[in-house]
Amino acid sequence: MKKVKLISAVIVLLGALISCICSIIAGVSFGIFIKRLAITVVIFIVLAFIIEIIIEWNFPEMEEETDGVLPEGEESEEGSLENVETSEQDEKTSSL
């Protein structure tokens, strides 16, 4: 669910960025610039909300969060790295 929220935020920010760039290139006054930016942000917030609903509706498995819990028999990358480091240390101590 957090990834969907990030997608929504990115959509709104990209819309605002495009609006700012177009207004700067056109050389509009500050009042018009702010009005365009506000209208663009509102429109893109609505679009992002609609996209968020569509994504949640079509991909319900994205809502499930595991909170870092792995199924039995699987190790995290950190755990496997720790095992490699400890085995390397064991080899060094055994050769002494």
Secondary structure as UniProt FT lines:
FT   HELIX           2..26
FT   HELIX           30..58
FT   HELIX           60..63
FT   TURN            67..68
FT   TURN            72..73
FT   HELIX           77..95
//
